[in-house]
Amino acid sequence: MGVAMRKILKDWFTAPGNKHYEAGRFLWFISVLAAIGYSGAHLAMNGEYDILSFGGGMAALIAAGGWGVGAKDVAGAKARAA
């Protein structure tokens, strides 16, 4: 794994200060991968694919995960400033 890829992964999975990894960011990433995997398994087993339900589910996962991580980051910044 190259140095650039390590930096990208560290930036994705660490807090804004890049000092420690966060479980919430890992779980968010894994849930998105699981949704993609389940959708692919459904396509392989049943031969059909509903892009609207997949898109809606992915949008909900990405939005909820982003909101949760963002809210935690804001709360952590406020706590450090106080």
Beta strands, then each sheet from edge to edge (+ up, - down):
end
